[in-house]
Amino acid sequence: MEIVVVGASLAGLRTIQALRRLGVDAAITVVDRQPEIACDRPPLSKTFLADPAALPRPVATPDELGAELLLGQVATDVDLADRSVGLGPRRLHYDTLVIASGSAPRTFPGLEPGPGVHVLRTAAHAAQIRAGLLPGARVVIVGGGFIGAEIAWTARSLGCDVAIVEPLPALMMRGLGPELGAVFSRRHAANGVLLRLGTGVASVESSRVRLTSGDELAADIVVLGLGTTPEVSWLDGSGLTIRDGVVCDAQLRAAPDVYAVGDIARWLNPRYGELVRVEHWTNAVEQASVAAANIAGTPTVYDAVPYVWSDQLGGRLQIFGRVRAEDELRFVFGSPDEPKFVAVTHRGGVLQSAVGFSAIRELLPYRKQLIEGGVLAA
Amino acid sequence: MRVSVDLNVCQGHGVCHMSEPRVYELDETDGHSIVIADPVPADLEAGARLGVDSCPERAISIVE
């Protein structure tokens, strides 16, 4: 049996490690356009940015994989009938295919990387940004999501002058909803970050960010944190269902003997009864083990409660489940004005999410309740 | 099987405890991981291994 994995990053390589652990001794080939194995990404917006001596840590070493690495090579297409992946002039046969090609930083016309304008995805990107985070440097972050907020915190701690421009009315609103987004917006503002919320960016010019409001922000360095888009273009015409990601069933199967894992997988999460795509570390790790189990012959669905963490403001934000604007928010430990808190969202008493800031012990009982589908005590 | 947490690396995410609370307990004050099943009983090995794999800091290792 031959297994081909497209993507030498967290989801793809963890799938291989899980397969090996399950005793799968098939020949495995990994293809990635990048010239080397990806590094662990969570530190890139956190400790790596703050510490000039920090080195990127690869997700896995070749000897942990027992796989043939075809790095710096671009998978161009999939032929499902022929069971092969196009790789330059040749075709790579597979019995099982794992699509783990991940996602790439989102850009827009006029909002693209260039001199002094950076995205953050790889260790090389992070090193470039780190070189610009000098005390007193004017840092403008376009996009106030988790990554933007983490970079803002790190840059402030390095003595930079920091502004965030975000079209939505609060930071991290997609992940936290409007109320908690507002709580963290206030905290970042109190930390000295200039927030330009509800404002888009019209263009980024040399050392100048022009807002849709007409204002301009002077910048020594601009970081674009506009989210990511799944790397699906090579799958066009393959017959796989592509809808902002590769559509999969609950077992992460996109087609017979074809799986998708990590950022790129839009799978039917049985917990929610809908297609979900999650771009977070834990999701990639967990999906890798689920896909490996399925490939190894143990049918397994992926029905996890989503989990994401973010280190910023000197603490740790942890989110279980999905925070939605239409659900009700309740603080169950601490308050928005206290250093530590836990808040939950519920719909008619049924718990939907639990969000903690530097309060893991107080948060965990709510995670358990989320998994069990519990009703919140009045 | 035995597992070991490097407390210099552990950042108190608590993910190992979520993976298998019968192997990993969390410190009352800072949430650092404490191994409470040593050696790990055979029926908890899969959960213990999940804890190793899910640690964002790679602070947990399998000792033997």
Interface residues (C-beta under 8 A of the other chain):
Chain A: R14 Q17 A18 R21 D40 P42 R57 W281 T282 V285 E286 S289 Y307 W309 R316 Q318 I360 R361 L363 L364 R367
Chain B: Q11 G12 H13 G14 V15 H17 M18 L26 E28 G31 R49 L50 D53 S54 P56 R58
